[in-house]
Amino acid sequence: MKKKGKPSFKEAVFVLLVIVASIAIGVVGLKLSPNITILAAIGMIMLYAVVKRYPTEWLHEGIINGIKPGIIPIFIFILVGALIAVWIQAGIIPTLMVIGFKLISVKWFVPSVFVVCAIVGSAVGSAFTVMSTIGIAFFGIGTTLGINPALVVGSIVSGAVFGDKMSPLSESTNLAAAIVDADLFKHIKHMMWSTVPAFVVSFFLFMVLGHTNRETSLTAIREVTDILEANFTISFWSLIPLFLMLLCAWKKVPAILTILLNIAVAVGMIFIQNPQTSLSSLATVIESGFVATTGNQQIDSLLSRGGIESMMPTVSLIILTLSLGGLLIEFGLISTVMDVVSKKMTNTPKLIFTTLMTSIGVNLFIGEQFLSVILPGNAFKETYQKAGFDPTVLGRTLEDGGTVINYLVPWGIAGSFVASTFGIPTLTYLPFVFFSLLSPVFSMVSAFTGLGIEKIDEKPNGTLGIDTNE
């Protein structure tokens, strides 16, 4: 068998640029699904392997080794789909929504919207869902109040992105933890070093800019609350699974056991609330998701979600991208480039900054949120390991430069979604999405101060000698 060797730096850079360019053209230019573009990129890598006359076994090894770290996270993704469905049917997510709605203040409308969207986003784990449902209602109320529409959109997006980022039900959060091989709840805990300061400063800015003395009818909010209370079991007892999840996180119970336990508790609550529930109908909800029939289109759209099937598009993207990453690593393309780049990373701030810029760059050139986490994650994972950093350091940096920035890119999937949903151009609302703008800033603050930069107990051989004190 041909002996494995690394390509030259120029060759590696050329191949990587071709891969990135093809993905960018496919996603941004041709509007193709990321799954298709990643599959095409895998085909290009295989063509490269044929030209280089690499053994077929290397292709298989690269794909297997790439997917292997994602097997457990993929299983968690499947469980999360089931959890969302039963949490809605059991009234857990609707209860959290009602609590959130009751926090709305007309006088402090903009900061209230920010907080409520953050709460609901944390409950449902989807920024897109929050923005396209209650976000539209809040936008209408804000317009009636005469508040700058771009400011209202900024508060909605900021809150929704915060909730998406900090929710254990979020696909992007699960993805980031999966890419860096970190425990989900530990990943969320360590994101607080940059996320909490960004949230607090954003809240203060929204209070200063969004204060109003105007009074208006809150009929729309009351109507939504009444519909939720009429169609779901809204009570303090519905919060038990949430407290159970927090307790499991505090006790460091593995994510799989935590989610399975919460599914079991939610299923028990469903049968207690409605003993007539059939096992077959519940199985359908777990498989295909919950379908709301309240009669209100916005609420039905918000709460008709979840189920194992809903996670399959994300699972397929994870499998394909992990395969691509495995092949790039197997053929030494990533390590060749990173060996050169890493020599210039003499301290922690430079490493964190380079990672942030890479994630932001992927957002700008490709415009796909998941790829802004996946590609830099695969590229920098080995560098962070050699530096002796805990995986959560890379995970938090990827979220701060990747997940939250896509909403600020006009041609990005998230940015174009926000613009089309509210009819406000991306560059118009961009200055007011304080949370997304501040996340990379506080990520660098963490890098310079060393706060939240956790080292593993034993560094692997070949450390880069990065000094966290510089």
Sequence and secondary structure as in RCSB ss.txt:
>XXXX:A:sequence
MKKKGKPSFKEAVFVLLVIVASIAIGVVGLKLSPNITILAAIGMIMLYAVVKRYPTEWLHEGIINGIKPGIIPIF
IFILVGALIAVWIQAGIIPTLMVIGFKLISVKWFVPSVFVVCAIVGSAVGSAFTVMSTIGIAFFGIGTTLGINPA
LVVGSIVSGAVFGDKMSPLSESTNLAAAIVDADLFKHIKHMMWSTVPAFVVSFFLFMVLGHTNRETSLTAIREVT
DILEANFTISFWSLIPLFLMLLCAWKKVPAILTILLNIAVAVGMIFIQNPQTSLSSLATVIESGFVATTGNQQID
SLLSRGGIESMMPTVSLIILTLSLGGLLIEFGLISTVMDVVSKKMTNTPKLIFTTLMTSIGVNLFIGEQFLSVIL
PGNAFKETYQKAGFDPTVLGRTLEDGGTVINYLVPWGIAGSFVASTFGIPTLTYLPFVFFSLLSPVFSMVSAFTG
LGIEKIDEKPNGTLGIDTNE
>XXXX:A:secstr
        HHHHHHHHHHHHHHHHIIIIIS   HHHHHHHHHHHHHHHHHHTT  HHHHHHHHHHHHGGGHHHHH
HHHHHHHHHHHHHHTTHHHHHHHHHHTT  STTHHHHHHHHHHHHHHHH  HHHHHHTHHHHHHHHHHHHT  HH
HHHHHHHHHHHHHHHH TT HHHHHHHHHTT  HHHHHHHHHHHHHHHHHHHHHHHHHHH        HHHHHHH
HHHHHHS  SGGGGHHHHHHHHHHHTT  HHHHHHHHHHHHHHHHHHH TT  HHHHHHHHHH     SS HHHH
HHHS  SGGGGHHHHHHHHHHHHHHHHHHHTTHHHHHHHHHHTT  BHHHHHHHHHHHHHHHHHHT  TTHHHHH
HHHHHHHHHHHTTB HHHHHHHHIIIIITTGGG TTSHHHHHHHHHHS  HHHHGGG HHHHHHHHHHHHHHHH 
TT  B SS  SS    BTT 
